[in-house]
Amino acid sequence: MSATASSSPAAALADGRPATELHGPVLDWYDDNARELPWRGPDASPWSVMVSEFMLQQTPVVRVLPVHQAWLTRWPTPGALAAEPPGEAVRAWGRLGYPRRALRLHAAATAIAERHDGRVPSSHAALLALPGVGEYTAAAVASFAYGQRHAVLDTNVRRVFARAVTGVRYPPSATTAAERRVAQALLPDDAPTAARWAVAVMELGALVCTARTPGCGRCPITDRCAWRLAGSPAHDGPPRRGQTYAGTDRQVRGKLLAVLREAEGTVSQAELDAVWNEPAQRARALDGLVADGLVEPVSPGVYRLPLT
């Protein structure tokens, strides 16, 4: 959500104080505790920030770091990625999971090369118009790459706000209008400070205000947190659990894609059949990969990563 001025009433803490009192403690904590990540460095390009945002969706930082580095080494600009077939993006995505993100990133890079002279646009509206870029990613890139003032709401930020301001342990399953209003009301007026606030709250949620075992004793706002002041109630339900992976179609898709990524050209049906012994599930997974554009049939029983 873009914000050029505060258009909603200021959020309040549990004891009635303005929620802007969270700014100082959180920003000071971030200055002392922020992880050094390549997409946060002073020399990080907007493209590096965008790549990181695509990769970090549903994927831990530790798994993203080596792939992000390899990606930026091979494709230091959007144009470099756009010049190669989308299948190469899928191949380089490796085992990050949810490989459709690789296709979306390739599509976004192609649009940037065609519409924006190869430069990641700074406008929130222009970012949002790119294929594969949603509200969160547009706000994150505009904020983190260009220092703009936007409400950036990922899972970590939503959890911090749910506890500190709303007084519940977990946010709703999907982002609500009420959450957006709180995030908007909490934005510092100064754009560079708002950008630092956005990443600081995200880091606090990732490192301290975690889903299962929040480190309240290490939290810089524990004395201001509505959830803590209410006695840390747990009645709002447990954190959402990730889906089981073993034996699922997603696992089969990953195994089939691994064969295709490792091949220099085409792959036969027999090679794919060898990775999973349940024919119906294997066929369903392969059909899904084809439908998602991650695999191209070349001829009956022959497949490859997509070229277009």
Secondary structure as the mmCIF struct_conf table of DSSP 4:
data_model
#
loop_
_struct_conf.conf_type_id
_struct_conf.id
_struct_conf.beg_label_comp_id
_struct_conf.beg_label_asym_id
_struct_conf.beg_label_seq_id
_struct_conf.end_label_comp_id
_struct_conf.end_label_asym_id
_struct_conf.end_label_seq_id
STRN STRN1 SER A 2 SER A 2
BEND BEND1 THR A 4 ALA A 5
BEND BEND2 SER A 8 SER A 8
HELX_LH_PP_P HELX_LH_PP_P1 PRO A 9 ALA A 11
STRN STRN2 ALA A 12 ALA A 12
TURN_TY1_P TURN_TY1_P1 ALA A 14 ASP A 15
BEND BEND3 GLY A 16 GLY A 16
STRN STRN3 PRO A 18 PRO A 18
HELX_RH_3T_P HELX_RH_3T_P1 ALA A 19 LEU A 22
HELX_RH_AL_P HELX_RH_AL_P1 HIS A 23 ASN A 33
HELX_RH_3T_P HELX_RH_3T_P2 PRO A 38 ARG A 40
BEND BEND4 GLY A 41 GLY A 41
TURN_TY1_P TURN_TY1_P2 PRO A 42 ASP A 43
HELX_RH_AL_P HELX_RH_AL_P2 PRO A 46 LEU A 56
TURN_TY1_P TURN_TY1_P3 GLN A 57 GLN A 58
BEND BEND5 THR A 59 THR A 59
HELX_RH_AL_P HELX_RH_AL_P3 VAL A 61 ARG A 74
BEND BEND6 PRO A 76 THR A 77
HELX_RH_AL_P HELX_RH_AL_P4 PRO A 78 ALA A 82
TURN_TY1_P TURN_TY1_P4 ALA A 83 ALA A 83
BEND BEND7 GLU A 84 GLU A 84
HELX_RH_AL_P HELX_RH_AL_P5 PRO A 86 TRP A 93
TURN_TY1_P TURN_TY1_P5 GLY A 94 ARG A 95
BEND BEND8 LEU A 96 GLY A 97
TURN_TY1_P TURN_TY1_P6 PRO A 99 PRO A 99
HELX_RH_AL_P HELX_RH_AL_P6 ARG A 100 ARG A 115
BEND BEND9 HIS A 116 HIS A 116
TURN_TY1_P TURN_TY1_P7 ASP A 117 GLY A 118
BEND BEND10 ARG A 119 ARG A 119
HELX_RH_AL_P HELX_RH_AL_P7 HIS A 124 LEU A 128
TURN_TY1_P TURN_TY1_P8 ALA A 129 ALA A 129
BEND BEND11 LEU A 130 LEU A 130
TURN_TY1_P TURN_TY1_P9 PRO A 131 GLY A 132
HELX_RH_AL_P HELX_RH_AL_P8 GLU A 135 TYR A 146
STRN STRN4 HIS A 150 HIS A 150
HELX_RH_AL_P HELX_RH_AL_P9 THR A 155 PHE A 161
HELX_RH_PI_P HELX_RH_PI_P1 ALA A 162 THR A 166
BEND BEND12 ARG A 169 TYR A 170
BEND BEND13 SER A 173 ALA A 174
HELX_RH_AL_P HELX_RH_AL_P10 ALA A 177 LEU A 186
BEND BEND14 LEU A 187 LEU A 187
BEND BEND15 ASP A 189 ASP A 190
HELX_RH_AL_P HELX_RH_AL_P11 ALA A 191 LEU A 207
TURN_TY1_P TURN_TY1_P10 VAL A 208 VAL A 208
BEND BEND16 CYS A 209 CYS A 209
BEND BEND17 ALA A 211 THR A 213
HELX_RH_3T_P HELX_RH_3T_P3 CYS A 216 ARG A 218
TURN_TY1_P TURN_TY1_P11 PRO A 220 ARG A 224
HELX_RH_AL_P HELX_RH_AL_P12 ALA A 226 LEU A 229
TURN_TY1_P TURN_TY1_P12 ALA A 230 GLY A 231
TURN_TY1_P TURN_TY1_P13 HIS A 235 ASP A 236
HELX_LH_PP_P HELX_LH_PP_P2 PRO A 238 THR A 244
TURN_TY1_P TURN_TY1_P14 ALA A 246 GLY A 247
BEND BEND18 THR A 248 THR A 248
HELX_RH_AL_P HELX_RH_AL_P13 ASP A 249 GLU A 262
BEND BEND19 GLU A 264 GLY A 265
STRN STRN5 VAL A 267 SER A 268
HELX_RH_AL_P HELX_RH_AL_P14 GLN A 269 ASP A 273
TURN_TY1_P TURN_TY1_P15 ALA A 274 VAL A 275
BEND BEND20 ASN A 277 ASN A 277
HELX_RH_AL_P HELX_RH_AL_P15 PRO A 279 ALA A 291
TURN_TY1_P TURN_TY1_P16 ASP A 292 GLY A 293
BEND BEND21 LEU A 294 LEU A 294
STRN STRN6 GLU A 296 SER A 299
TURN_TY1_P TURN_TY1_P17 PRO A 300 GLY A 301
STRN STRN7 VAL A 302 ARG A 304
#
